[in-house]
C-alpha cells in the first residue's frame, strides 16, 4: 500500500486516540504537507521536536493497527466489494446481477 495512503488510513481510523497536540502536528506534517520548520515555528518548538513527535505518532498509529487490524480489514472488504461490483457489471443483462452491482456500489460509497 502506498505509504501516504497508509498513513492517511491509519490516521482516519486511529487519529482520535492521539492527543490534540499530536493530532495537530501529525495532520500538519503528514496530511497537509507542511514542513517541519513551518510547524516548529508555529508551535514554538524545534524541528527535531516536530520530527520526533511525527515519528512517535506514526509508531503509535501503527501499533494500534498491529493490535486491531481495522485498516487491513477495511482494505480487504473494499477490494472484495469492488470485485463483486466488477463481476456484476460484466453480467448487467441479468437483473439480479444489476441489483448486486448497485448494492456493491452503495457499500463502496459508504466505506
MMTF fields as JSON, N, C-alpha, C and O atoms, coordinates in Angstrom:
{
  "mmtfVersion": "1.0.0",
  "mmtfProducer": "UNKNOWN",
  "numBonds": 443,
  "numAtoms": 444,
  "numGroups": 111,
  "numChains": 1,
  "numModels": 1,
  "chainsPerModel": [1],
  "groupsPerChain": [111],
  "chainIdList": ["A"],
  "bondAtomList": [4, 2, 8, 6, 12, 10, 16, 14, 20, 18, 24, 22, 28, 26, 32, 30, 36, 34, 40, 38, 44, 42, 48, 46, 52, 50, 56, 54, 60, 58, 64, 62, 68, 66, 72, 70, 76, 74, 80, 78, 84, 82, 88, 86, 92, 90, 96, 94, 100, 98, 104, 102, 108, 106, 112, 110, 116, 114, 120, 118, 124, 122, 128, 126, 132, 130, 136, 134, 140, 138, 144, 142, 148, 146, 152, 150, 156, 154, 160, 158, 164, 162, 168, 166, 172, 170, 176, 174, 180, 178, 184, 182, 188, 186, 192, 190, 196, 194, 200, 198, 204, 202, 208, 206, 212, 210, 216, 214, 220, 218, 224, 222, 228, 226, 232, 230, 236, 234, 240, 238, 244, 242, 248, 246, 252, 250, 256, 254, 260, 258, 264, 262, 268, 266, 272, 270, 276, 274, 280, 278, 284, 282, 288, 286, 292, 290, 296, 294, 300, 298, 304, 302, 308, 306, 312, 310, 316, 314, 320, 318, 324, 322, 328, 326, 332, 330, 336, 334, 340, 338, 344, 342, 348, 346, 352, 350, 356, 354, 360, 358, 364, 362, 368, 366, 372, 370, 376, 374, 380, 378, 384, 382, 388, 386, 392, 390, 396, 394, 400, 398, 404, 402, 408, 406, 412, 410, 416, 414, 420, 418, 424, 422, 428, 426, 432, 430, 436, 434, 440, 438],
  "bondOrderList": [1, 1, 1, 1, 1, 1, 1, 1, 1, 1, 1, 1, 1, 1, 1, 1, 1, 1, 1, 1, 1, 1, 1, 1, 1, 1, 1, 1, 1, 1, 1, 1, 1, 1, 1, 1, 1, 1, 1, 1, 1, 1, 1, 1, 1, 1, 1, 1, 1, 1, 1, 1, 1, 1, 1, 1, 1, 1, 1, 1, 1, 1, 1, 1, 1, 1, 1, 1, 1, 1, 1, 1, 1, 1, 1, 1, 1, 1, 1, 1, 1, 1, 1, 1, 1, 1, 1, 1, 1, 1, 1, 1, 1, 1, 1, 1, 1, 1, 1, 1, 1, 1, 1, 1, 1, 1, 1, 1, 1, 1],
  "groupList": [{"groupName": "UNK", "atomNameList": ["N", "CA", "C", "O"], "elementList": ["N", "C", "C", "O"], "formalChargeList": [0, 0, 0, 0], "bondAtomList": [1, 0, 2, 1, 3, 2], "bondOrderList": [1, 1, 2], "singleLetterCode": "X", "chemCompType": "L-PEPTIDE LINKING"}],
  "groupTypeList": [0, 0, 0, 0, 0, 0, 0, 0, 0, 0, 0, 0, 0, 0, 0, 0, 0, 0, 0, 0, 0, 0, 0, 0, 0, 0, 0, 0, 0, 0, 0, 0, 0, 0, 0, 0, 0, 0, 0, 0, 0, 0, 0, 0, 0, 0, 0, 0, 0, 0, 0, 0, 0, 0, 0, 0, 0, 0, 0, 0, 0, 0, 0, 0, 0, 0, 0, 0, 0, 0, 0, 0, 0, 0, 0, 0, 0, 0, 0, 0, 0, 0, 0, 0, 0, 0, 0, 0, 0, 0, 0, 0, 0, 0, 0, 0, 0, 0, 0, 0, 0, 0, 0, 0, 0, 0, 0, 0, 0, 0, 0],
  "groupIdList": [1, 2, 3, 4, 5, 6, 7, 8, 9, 10, 11, 12, 13, 14, 15, 16, 17, 18, 19, 20, 21, 22, 23, 24, 25, 26, 27, 28, 29, 30, 31, 32, 33, 34, 35, 36, 37, 38, 39, 40, 41, 42, 43, 44, 45, 46, 47, 48, 49, 50, 51, 52, 53, 54, 55, 56, 57, 58, 59, 60, 61, 62, 63, 64, 65, 66, 67, 68, 69, 70, 71, 72, 73, 74, 75, 76, 77, 78, 79, 80, 81, 82, 83, 84, 85, 86, 87, 88, 89, 90, 91, 92, 93, 94, 95, 96, 97, 98, 99, 100, 101, 102, 103, 104, 105, 106, 107, 108, 109, 110, 111],
  "secStructList": [7, 7, 2, 2, 2, 2, 2, 2, 2, 2, 2, 2, 2, 2, 4, 4, 4, 1, 7, 2, 2, 2, 2, 2, 2, 2, 0, 0, 0, 0, 0, 1, 7, 7, 7, 2, 2, 2, 2, 2, 2, 2, 2, 6, 1, 7, 2, 2, 2, 2, 2, 2, 2, 2, 2, 2, 2, 2, 2, 2, 2, 2, 2, 2, 2, 2, 2, 2, 7, 2, 2, 2, 2, 2, 2, 2, 2, 2, 2, 2, 2, 2, 2, 2, 2, 2, 2, 2, 2, 2, 6, 6, 6, 1, 2, 2, 2, 2, 2, 2, 2, 2, 2, 2, 2, 2, 2, 2, 2, 2, 7],
  "xCoordList": [0.855, 0.0, 0.904, 1.901, 0.53, 1.303, 1.398, 0.411, 2.573, 2.841, 1.935, 1.453, 1.702, 0.86, -0.574, -1.207, -1.073, -2.42, -2.481, -3.455, -1.456, -1.402, -1.438, -2.174, -0.645, -0.62, -1.978, -2.443, -2.604, -3.917, -4.962, -5.78, -4.936, -5.889, -5.663, -6.615, -4.398, -4.105, -4.641, -5.236, -4.431, -4.908, -6.443, -7.041, -7.071, -8.539, -9.112, -10.105, -8.493, -9.015, -8.637, -9.444, -7.425, -6.921, -6.538, -6.12, -6.666, -6.222, -6.868, -6.234, -8.098, -8.792, -8.176, -8.489, -7.313, -6.655, -5.389, -4.776, -5.009, -3.863, -4.32, -5.506, -3.383, -3.721, -3.989, -3.646, -4.594, -4.879, -3.597, -3.553, -2.566, -1.291, -0.679, -0.174, -0.725, -0.212, -0.99, -0.403, -2.31, -3.137, -2.772, -2.634, -2.617, -2.306, -0.982, -0.897, 0.044, 1.364, 1.319, 1.821, 0.728, 0.674, -0.098, 0.351, -1.242, -2.03, -1.24, -1.203, -0.606, 0.127, 1.268, 1.434, 2.047, 3.232, 2.861, 3.285, 2.079, 1.827, 0.686, 0.815, -0.414, -1.583, -1.619, -2.067, -1.151, -1.195, 0.124, 0.226, 1.139, 2.437, 3.144, 3.83, 2.978, 3.748, 5.147, 5.352, 6.104, 7.479, 7.632, 6.851, 8.648, 8.952, 9.22, 8.818, 9.896, 10.221, 8.964, 8.861, 8.014, 6.774, 6.021, 5.56, 5.903, 5.171, 5.931, 5.334, 7.24, 8.059, 7.922, 7.759, 7.988, 7.871, 6.495, 6.384, 5.471, 4.103, 3.89, 3.184, 4.494, 4.284, 5.358, 5.237, 6.398, 7.463, 8.317, 8.78, 8.526, 9.385, 10.415, 10.349, 11.357, 12.407, 11.894, 10.901, 12.604, 12.299, 12.442, 11.65, 13.467, 13.692, 12.527, 12.134, 11.974, 10.814, 9.611, 8.885, 9.408, 8.304, 8.564, 7.671, 9.779, 10.136, 9.91, 9.321, 10.381, 10.217, 8.745, 8.346, 7.94, 6.513, 5.825, 4.994, 6.161, 5.563, 5.95, 5.109, 7.204, 7.646, 6.941, 6.501, 6.832, 6.137, 4.678, 4.139, 4.042, 2.635, 2.489, 1.576, 3.385, 3.344, 3.5, 2.796, 4.423, 4.608, 3.38, 2.974, 2.791, 1.594, 0.447, -0.219, 0.215, -0.866, -0.618, -1.541, 0.631, 0.969, 0.779, 0.37, 1.071, 0.874, -0.593, -0.936, -1.447, -2.885, -3.308, -4.091, -2.783, -3.13, -2.628, -3.319, -1.445, -0.917, -1.833, -1.964, -2.456, -3.328, -4.747, -5.364, -5.269, -6.686, -6.962, -8.035, -6.049, -6.162, -7.386, -7.922, -7.825, -9.001, -8.742, -9.6, -7.579, -7.249, -7.124, -7.632, -6.456, -6.299, -7.67, -7.898, -8.566, -9.909, -10.676, -11.374, -10.549, -11.217, -10.767, -11.597, -9.464, -8.921, -9.374, -9.738, -9.356, -9.774, -11.248, -11.6, -12.104, -13.531, -13.766, -14.554, -13.076, -13.231, -12.841, -13.526, -11.751, -11.32, -12.306, -12.589, -12.832, -13.792, -15.093, -15.648, -15.569, -16.803, -16.553, -17.427, -15.368, -15.014, -15.029, -15.468, -14.55, -14.555, -15.99, -16.315, -16.832, -18.252, -18.881, -19.617, -18.588, -19.148, -18.648, -19.418, -17.363, -16.796, -17.474, -17.833, -17.646, -18.285, -19.734, -20.209, -20.423, -21.816, -21.917, -22.848, -20.964, -21.021, -20.77, -21.227, -20.06, -19.829, -21.088, -21.186, -22.046, -23.28, -24.504, -25.488, -24.441, -25.527, -26.855, -27.906, -26.823, -28.074, -28.952, -30.166, -28.361, -29.089, -29.581, -28.769, -30.914, -31.44, -30.911, -30.715, -30.689, -30.15, -28.718, -28.34, -27.93, -26.552, -26.541, -25.688, -27.473, -27.566, -27.863, -27.281, -28.774, -29.104, -27.879, -27.605, -27.157, -25.95, -24.926, -24.269, -24.795, -23.863, -24.229, -23.349, -25.52, -25.972, -25.703, -25.265, -25.967, -25.684, -24.194, -23.806, -23.369, -21.917, -21.468, -20.631, -22.02, -21.674, -22.057, -21.309, -23.232, -23.668, -22.752, -22.456, -22.305, -21.387, -20.075, -19.536, -19.555, -18.293, -18.409, -17.463, -19.543, -19.741, -19.736, -19.204, -20.321, -20.37, -19.01, -18.723, -18.164, -16.842, -16.026, -14.862],
  "yCoordList": [-1.17, 0.0, 1.237, 1.301, 2.197, 3.438, 4.057, 4.099, 4.528, 4.993, 6.154, 6.181, 7.098, 8.249, 7.783, 8.216, 6.902, 6.36, 5.58, 5.687, 4.808, 4.034, 4.952, 4.699, 6.013, 6.956, 7.64, 7.833, 8.001, 8.65, 7.7, 8.102, 6.445, 5.473, 5.214, 5.14, 5.077, 4.879, 6.048, 5.857, 7.248, 8.432, 8.463, 8.782, 8.132, 8.115, 7.157, 7.467, 6.008, 5.001, 5.242, 5.01, 5.704, 5.769, 7.169, 7.329, 8.167, 9.51, 10.084, 10.849, 9.736, 10.261, 9.761, 10.276, 8.772, 8.255, 9.045, 8.817, 9.969, 10.837, 12.056, 12.388, 12.714, 13.96, 15.044, 14.881, 16.139, 17.237, 17.774, 18.043, 17.927, 18.439, 17.461, 17.876, 16.175, 15.172, 15.199, 15.143, 15.286, 15.33, 16.527, 16.41, 17.667, 18.891, 18.753, 19.055, 18.295, 18.153, 17.105, 17.344, 15.958, 14.881, 15.328, 15.102, 15.952, 16.445, 17.444, 17.348, 18.403, 19.432, 18.852, 19.205, 17.976, 17.448, 16.37, 16.43, 15.395, 14.227, 14.472, 14.168, 15.012, 15.138, 16.456, 16.491, 17.529, 18.836, 19.215, 20.259, 18.368, 18.524, 19.835, 20.421, 20.292, 21.442, 20.962, 19.794, 21.862, 21.484, 21.423, 22.014, 20.699, 20.628, 22.022, 22.349, 22.836, 24.199, 25.04, 25.787, 24.921, 25.689, 25.32, 26.195, 24.029, 23.565, 23.939, 24.366, 23.776, 24.105, 25.584, 25.94, 26.428, 27.869, 28.22, 29.013, 27.635, 27.915, 27.485, 28.161, 26.369, 25.84, 26.269, 26.03, 26.897, 27.341, 26.211, 26.261, 25.18, 24.062, 23.851, 24.496, 22.958, 22.712, 21.814, 21.1, 21.878, 20.986, 19.531, 18.669, 19.277, 17.925, 17.465, 16.3, 18.382, 18.056, 17.672, 16.733, 18.407, 18.087, 16.725, 15.88, 16.523, 15.259, 14.08, 13.068, 14.222, 13.152, 12.863, 11.705, 13.924, 13.727, 13.011, 12.13, 13.378, 12.725, 11.251, 10.395, 10.95, 9.548, 8.77, 7.64, 9.372, 8.699, 8.458, 7.383, 9.454, 9.287, 8.172, 7.351, 8.147, 7.088, 5.71, 4.77, 5.594, 4.304, 3.949, 2.789, 4.957, 4.716, 4.229, 3.25, 4.911, 4.516, 3.121, 2.311, 2.841, 1.508, 0.448, -0.674, 0.792, -0.143, -0.496, -1.648, 0.502, 0.228, -0.714, -1.638, -0.473, -1.322, -2.751, -3.705, -2.909, -4.251, -5.03, -6.249, -4.32, -4.987, -5.183, -6.217, -4.202, -4.222, -4.6, -5.13, -4.35, -4.704, -4.086, -4.679, -2.92, -2.298, -1.822, -1.98, -1.244, -0.776, -1.965, -1.934, -2.998, -4.21, -4.777, -5.128, -4.864, -5.393, -4.477, -4.952, -3.163, -2.191, -2.353, -2.417, -2.418, -2.531, -3.847, -3.879, -4.919, -6.224, -6.198, -6.68, -5.641, -5.563, -4.689, -5.039, -3.543, -2.633, -3.338, -3.196, -4.097, -4.821, -5.913, -6.102, -6.631, -7.701, -7.138, -7.696, -6.052, -5.441, -4.889, -4.963, -4.341, -3.886, -5.02, -4.85, -6.174, -7.353, -7.816, -8.198, -7.785, -8.135, -7.19, -7.618, -5.912, -4.911, -5.164, -5.071, -5.484, -5.753, -6.965, -6.925, -8.032, -9.239, -8.942, -9.385, -8.189, -7.848, -7.001, -7.172, -6.087, -5.215, -6.001, -5.599, -7.103, -7.953, -8.707, -9.189, -8.811, -9.566, -8.681, -9.103, -7.449, -6.477, -6.894, -6.391, -7.797, -8.221, -9.008, -9.087, -9.579, -10.311, -9.307, -8.625, -9.208, -8.222, -8.405, -7.427, -9.632, -9.886, -9.37, -8.807, -9.561, -9.067, -7.534, -6.915, -6.941, -5.475, -4.976, -3.995, -5.667, -5.313, -5.482, -4.626, -6.575, -6.823, -5.719, -5.243, -5.317, -4.243, -2.937, -2.223, -2.616, -1.386, -1.475, -0.505, -2.641, -2.82, -2.671, -2.033, -3.257, -3.149, -1.701, -1.242, -0.981, 0.436, 1.225, 2.095, 0.919, 1.601, 1.313, 2.206, 0.075, -0.291, 0.453, 0.978, 0.506, 1.211, 2.697, 3.289, 3.293, 4.701, 4.897, 5.889, 3.961, 4.054, 3.875, 4.458, 3.046, 2.815, 4.075, 4.111],
  "zCoordList": [0.0, 0.0, 0.0, 0.718, -0.811, -0.875, 0.52, 1.255, 0.874, 2.239, 2.655, 3.787, 1.767, 2.128, 2.397, 3.36, 1.538, 1.731, 3.04, 3.785, 3.314, 4.554, 5.772, 6.725, 5.736, 6.851, 7.02, 8.143, 5.914, 5.978, 6.557, 7.384, 6.125, 6.648, 8.138, 8.914, 8.528, 9.95, 10.759, 11.819, 10.263, 10.977, 11.004, 12.031, 9.877, 9.843, 10.877, 11.535, 11.016, 11.93, 13.385, 14.285, 13.616, 14.985, 15.459, 16.606, 14.622, 14.965, 16.21, 16.936, 16.466, 17.652, 18.952, 20.025, 18.864, 20.055, 20.409, 21.452, 19.533, 19.804, 20.597, 20.608, 21.254, 21.956, 20.916, 19.746, 21.336, 20.411, 19.779, 18.578, 20.589, 20.071, 19.064, 18.021, 19.376, 18.448, 17.138, 16.058, 17.242, 16.033, 15.173, 13.956, 15.808, 15.061, 14.311, 13.121, 15.02, 14.398, 13.29, 12.191, 13.566, 12.577, 11.343, 10.219, 11.534, 10.406, 9.576, 8.349, 10.245, 9.516, 8.698, 7.53, 9.289, 8.601, 7.585, 6.431, 8.007, 7.156, 6.171, 4.985, 6.648, 5.781, 5.002, 3.856, 5.621, 4.961, 4.313, 3.67, 4.478, 3.837, 4.198, 3.361, 5.438, 5.912, 6.242, 6.571, 6.152, 6.501, 8.012, 8.758, 8.444, 9.875, 10.421, 11.537, 9.634, 10.066, 10.265, 11.238, 9.349, 9.463, 10.74, 11.474, 10.994, 12.175, 13.445, 14.433, 13.411, 14.581, 14.929, 16.096, 13.928, 14.17, 14.734, 15.669, 14.171, 14.616, 16.068, 16.817, 16.468, 17.817, 18.808, 20.01, 18.303, 19.188, 19.731, 20.87, 18.902, 19.287, 18.184, 17.137, 18.414, 17.425, 16.293, 16.434, 15.175, 14.059, 14.506, 14.125, 15.319, 15.821, 16.685, 16.636, 17.477, 18.303, 17.46, 17.785, 16.372, 15.455, 14.808, 14.744, 14.335, 13.693, 14.64, 14.258, 15.868, 16.856, 17.136, 17.26, 17.236, 17.523, 16.362, 16.584, 15.136, 13.968, 13.948, 13.673, 14.236, 14.268, 15.374, 15.158, 16.559, 17.677, 17.327, 17.591, 16.735, 16.341, 15.316, 15.405, 14.352, 13.341, 13.956, 13.585, 14.895, 15.584, 16.417, 16.472, 17.064, 17.877, 17.005, 17.341, 15.885, 14.982, 14.417, 14.327, 14.037, 13.517, 14.599, 14.301, 15.847, 16.954, 17.15, 17.413, 17.019, 17.105, 15.981, 16.198, 14.781, 13.647, 13.855, 13.495, 14.427, 14.694, 15.631, 15.517, 16.548, 17.522, 17.003, 17.261, 16.275, 15.911, 14.457, 14.164, 13.557, 12.137, 11.442, 10.506, 11.881, 11.274, 9.852, 8.983, 9.605, 8.256, 7.317, 6.197, 7.769, 6.961, 6.577, 5.419, 7.538, 7.265, 6.318, 5.422, 6.514, 5.657, 4.205, 3.298, 3.99, 2.632, 2.004, 0.828, 2.769, 2.255, 1.844, 0.767, 2.691, 2.382, 1.159, 0.281, 1.101, -0.042, -1.33, -2.343, -1.308, -2.507, -2.89, -4.073, -1.909, -2.194, -2.769, -3.715, -2.207, -2.727, -4.131, -4.994, -4.355, -5.699, -6.701, -7.838, -6.281, -7.151, -7.423, -8.547, -6.416, -6.611, -7.627, -8.515, -7.488, -8.412, -9.831, -10.788, -9.971, -11.292, -11.936, -13.113, -11.172, -11.698, -12.091, -13.137, -11.239, -11.538, -12.803, -13.59, -13.004, -14.189, -15.472, -16.542, -15.377, -16.551, -16.957, -18.085, -16.052, -16.301, -16.102, -15.495, -16.616, -16.398, -17.023, -16.625, -17.987, -18.612, -17.638, -17.828, -16.619, -15.582, -14.535, -13.91, -14.335, -13.381, -11.953, -11.231, -11.558, -10.219, -10.102, -9.075, -11.148, -11.138, -11.136, -10.5, -11.837, -11.835, -10.42, -9.957, -9.748, -8.367, -7.456, -6.615, -7.627, -6.842, -7.104, -6.178, -8.356, -8.704, -8.019, -7.54, -7.966, -7.284, -5.782, -5.163, -5.208, -3.769, -3.482, -2.503, -4.33, -4.138, -4.258, -3.48, -5.228, -5.399, -4.16, -3.714, -3.599, -2.377, -1.199, -0.406, -1.083, 0.003, -0.162, 0.812, -1.38, -1.615, -1.281, -0.762, -1.569, -1.215, 0.298, 0.797, 1.018, 2.474, 3.125, 4.17, 2.481, 3.034, 2.877, 3.279]
}
